[in-house]
Amino acid sequence: MAEEKKIGAAVKTATAFVAAHGKPTRAVVENIGLAGARVVLVGDDGAMGDVILPDAAAAEAMIAAVPDLEPHEWDRETTAATKIGPAHRHRMAGR
């Protein structure tokens, strides 16, 4: 029940991301150990976002539930589609 609630919340978040950043949006699932799975979203405009779920199965279920959200890997095409601005680079550097 709690996992279904988390998936439902993630579906809402990802649906809003797709609406804000264009179709199709790419979704890359990353295993983050005991914390679960991170789904990195890359919008058609290059914006990045993420959603954390309990495990990879929940992440795959979330991707399947969101129209215009396509599963991808970190391949050349997906990496090239991202547009990382100065603010994001500063945040990632811990500044």
N, C-alpha and C positions, 0 to 999 in steps of 0.2 A: 504493500500500500504506500509506504513512504517513498519507494523508488518510483512508483507511478506518478506521484506528486512531483518529484524532482524532474522526471521526464516531461511532464506537462508544463512545468515552469520553463524548462529549457526550450520546448517547442515554441512557446510564446516569445521568448527572447530571440530565438533564431528567426522566427517569422518576421518579427519587427526589424531585425537586422537586414533580412532580404528586402523588405519593403523600403528601407532607408538607403540601401547601398546597391541595389540592382540585381537583376536576374541574368544569368544564373549566378548563384553564390557557391563557392567551393567550400567543402568541409573536410578538414584533415584531422583524423583521430590520432591522438598521442597518448600512450599509456604513461601515467604518472605515478605508478606504483600503488602503494596503499591508499593514496588519496583518490584514486580512480582513473578517469580518463578525461583528457582535455580535448575539446573539439575547437580547432582554430577555424574561424570563418574568414573567408576572403571574398569581399563583395566584388561585383562587376566593376565598381569604380576604384578598386584596389584597397579599400579600407579593410582593416583587420579587427576582429573581435574574437571572443572566446566564450565557451560555456564549459563548466566542469560538471561531470556526471559520475555516478558511483563506479561504473566499469565500462569497458568497451562495448559490451552488449547493449547497455542503456544508450550509449552514444550512437550506435548504429540504428537503434530504434528511433531515436530523436531525428536523425538524418532522414530516415524513411518517412517520417510523419510530416516533414516540412516540404511543401511544394517548392520547386525551383532551388532546392538545396542539393548539390551533387557531391557524392563522395570523391575525394581525390587523395593523392599522395603528395609529398614534397618533391615534386619533379620540377624540371626546368620551367615548364609552362606555368605552374602554380606559383613558384617563386618569383617569376618575372611579372606575374599579375599583381603582386603586392606593391603598394605605394606607402613607404614608411617616411613620415615627416619628421622634422626636427624635434617636435615635442615628444613623439614616441621614442625616438632615439635617446633623449635625455632621461625619460622615465626608465627605460631599460638599463641605462647606465647608473641608475640609482641616484640621480641628481634631482 
